[in-house]
Amino acid sequence: MTDLSAEELGFDRARLDRIGEVVSRDIEQEMYDGAVLCVSRGGVTAMLEAFGYADRASGTAMEADRLFISLSMAKQLTGVVALNRVERGDLSLTMKVAEVIPEFGCRGKEHITLYQLLTHTAGLQLGPPPVSPEKMGNLEAVVAGICDSPVETVPGTSVHYSALCAHAIIAEMVRRVEGQNVSFREIMQRDLFEPLGMQETSLGRRADLA
């Protein structure tokens, strides 16, 4: 935190308070259980506040340093690592996925490119791949399921949001061009989280944060 006021940082305190009021009202209406709101400028925090519950059923209050499962935010992180490989020359935006993952090139997926995966224009399925729930955290099993699946729309013709499949394939492309037997989780930790000092962030459940 800082001794500077919200106004000194260029924020309207009343408007920040209004956001908190809306969040609190949503929690009272059980739209969600809890939230942490952080607003900053230039690395200086103007507002850091916890609202509601970490666990409503037990009455456990939310705390500002509570860990969250972020779900689709991992798409941005995966995209950053993939674009790093583009900058290094290991991948290119126009590269066909099948050049890196040969078994992917079937059932209408033969010409899908990395660019189409990144922009949700590859036509891959909206829902999860056909794998059992206990294997959803296993990239190898997920990729195998995607490779066996057909496209849902013609690649390159429309935006068709892929909740999981597109970025799982991107992760596998990065992993395969790595040139050694290393998991994408390890790549993400080494190349993104550690350099940025993101010590409480991980892809999947880290043992010491479980």
N, C-alpha and C positions, 0 to 999 in steps of 0.2 A: 504494500500500500504506500501512499505518499501523503505528505502534509498539504499538497496542493488541493484546492477545492475543484469540484466538477466544473464550475464556471471558469476557473483559471486554466483548465485544460480545454476550454472551448465548448463545454456541454451545458445544456439547460437542465439544472437539477430537477425541476418540476417534471420535465419530460421523462427523465430517467425514472423518477418515482412512479410515473404513470405506467411505464412498462412493468414495473414490479407489481403494481396493483392489478394489471391485467393477468399476469402470471398467477398471482394469488387467487384471483377469481376463478380462473380455469381449474386450478387445483381443487378449490372448494366444490366446483361442479363435477369433479372427478373426470375431467377430460384427460388428465395425466396425474401422476402421483407427486412428482417433484421436479425441480430444475435448479441449475446454478447459472446465474447470469454474470458475465464479466464484460465490462466495457472499458476500453483503454485507448490511449492515443500516444503514439511515439514511445511505446513501451511503458507508459505510466498509467496506472490503473485509476479510473475515475469511480468505478462501482464494481464491487464483488460481493454478491449476496446469494445465499442459499434459500430456497423456498420449498415448503411442503415436506414430503417424506422420501426417504430412501427406501422404506418399506412401510406402506400404509397399514397393512394388516397388523403389524406389531407395534405401530406407532413410532418407529425409528425415524428420527428427523433427518432431513437432508443436511449435508455438511459441504462446505465450499471445496474441500479436497476429495470429495467422493469420486471413486472411479466409475466410468460409464462405458457401456458397450456402445460403440458408435455406428456399427453396421455400414451403411453405404458411404460414409466418409472415407472408407478404405479405397474406394474407386479413385479418388483424387490422389491418394498416396501411391497407389499402384501406377497410375498414369505418370506421376513424376518419375518413378524409377524407370518406366518404359521409355520415357522421353530422354532420360539420361543415357540409355543404351542407344537411342537414335543419335544423340550428340557424339557418342563414342564411335559410331559407325558399326555397331554390332547388329542393329536393326535399322529399318527405314520405314517411313510411314506407308509407302506404296508396296512394301513386301507382302507377299501372300503368306498367310498363316501356315499353309501346307508346306512351304519351304523349310519351316522350322519344326513343325509338328505334322509329319507326313500323313498320319492316320486321321487327321482332321479333314483332309481333302476329299470328302465324299458327301453324298446326299444334299447337294446344292451348295456346299461350303467350299468348293474347289478354288474359287477366285476371291474369297474374302481376304481383305487386307487389314493390317494393323490399324490404319487410319479409320476404317469402318468400325472396328471394334471400339476404338476410343470415342467415336462420335455416335455410337448406338445406331449405326446404319447397316450393320452386318446381317440383320434379319434373324439373329438367334432368338431363341425362345425367351419369353418374358419370365416364366416360372423357373423353378430349380431343375437341374438335370435329373434323369431317372436313376438316382442312387438312393440307398436307404439312409434314413436320418442320421444314424450313427456315423456315416461316412462323409457327411457334408463338410467336415473340417479336414478331410483328406484330399489334397489337391490332385493327386494321381487318380483317385477314384472319380472325382468330379470331372476331370478332363476326359477320362475314358467315356463317361456317360454323355458328355457333350459331343464328343467325336462320333458317337453312335447315333446321334439325334439329327433329324432334318432341320432345315431352316423353316421359319414361320412366315417370312416375307422374302421377296427377291432381294438379295444383297445390293445395297447401293441405291435403292429406289425410294426409301422412306426412313424416317426416324422411328425405330421400334425398340423401346427401352428394354434393356436386358438387365434384370435385377442382379444376376449373379454370373451368368455364363460368359459374357464378353470379357469381363475383367479376370475371371479365372483363367481364360485362355491367354490373355495378355501376361498374366503372372507366369504361366507355363512357358511362354515364349522367352521371357527374361531368364527364367531358370535354365532353359536349354542352351541359350547362347552363353551362359556363364562359363561353360567349358569344364565344369567339375561337378561332382555330386554334392550339391548344396541346396537346401530348401529355400523356397521363396521367403519364408519367415526369417531365415537367417540373412538373406540378401537385404530385406527391408530393414532389419535391425542394424546391420553393418553400414549400409549405404545411405540411410535416411534418418532413422531415429537417433543413432549415436552422434553423427556429425551435427545434428540440430539440437542436441542436448535434451531430446524427448525421453527422459528417463522413466516416465510412468506410462509410456505408450508401447503397445505391442500388437502384432498381428496374431490374433487368437489369444487364448488365455495363457499368460505367462505364469509359471509355477509360483513365483514369489508374489504375484499380484492376485492369485486365485481367491 
